[in-house]
Amino acid sequence: MVQQRYFEYGKDYQYLGESHDFWEVMYADRGSFTVTCGENNYRISRGEMILLPPNRFHALRSDDTAPSNLFIISF
């Protein structure tokens, strides 16, 4: 099953993280984010995406002074 979500996050948004048994694609539509995946940090900005593998702990935080938008597809 494929799920999709589109979010607008506040400039100070921080998600402490999760892991799950499916793939996830995160696409930054506006602003930028830092995605922590395992022990690595990745910065994604407008027009960029990241593919997260199953069962890998990941967290997210906004990096801007303005709200940021993120499109997420899980499969």
N, C-alpha and C positions, 0 to 999 in steps of 0.2 A: 504494500500500500504506500502511495506517495502522499505526503502532507506538505503543504506550503503555507507560509506565514509571512506577513509584511508588518514590520514594527517601526514606529518612530520612538527613539529613546532620547531621554533628556541628556543634557550635556554632562551630567555627573553619574550616568547610569553605570552600575557595576553588578554583574551576575557572578555569584561565587562558584558556579560550575556544576557539571553533571557528566555522567557517562551513560551510554545506552547501546543497545545491540543493533543499531542501524547507522547507515552513512548519513552525513549531513553536509549540505553546501550552504555557505554563508556568502551573500553578495552585498557589498556596501553600495547603496544607491545614493547616499548623501552623507557627507562627513567622513569620519574615520573611526576605527575601532582597534583595540589590541585584543587578539585572541590568544589565550594561553592554552596550549595543547601539550599535555605531558609536562615536560620541563622547559619547553620552548615558547617564546613569545613571538607572535607575528602581527605586524601592523597591516591592516587592509584599509584602503582609502576608496573614495568614490570610483566606481567602475572596476574594482578588483574583487576577487572571491577567494575563498579557501574551502578545500574539501577535507572534511574530518572523518577519519575512519571509525568503524564500530569499536565500542568498548574502550575508547581512549578518553580519559578525563579532559574536559575543556571548560574554560571560563571566558568571560567577555566583559570588556569595559569600553565606554565611550572615551574618545580622546580629544574632543572638541570643546569649544566655548559656546557652541550652539547645538541644538538637537541633531541627531544623526538617524538615518534610515537604514534598515537591514532587511533583506529578503532571505528567508530560510527555506530550503527544500530538504526534506528528510525522506529517505528511501531505504 
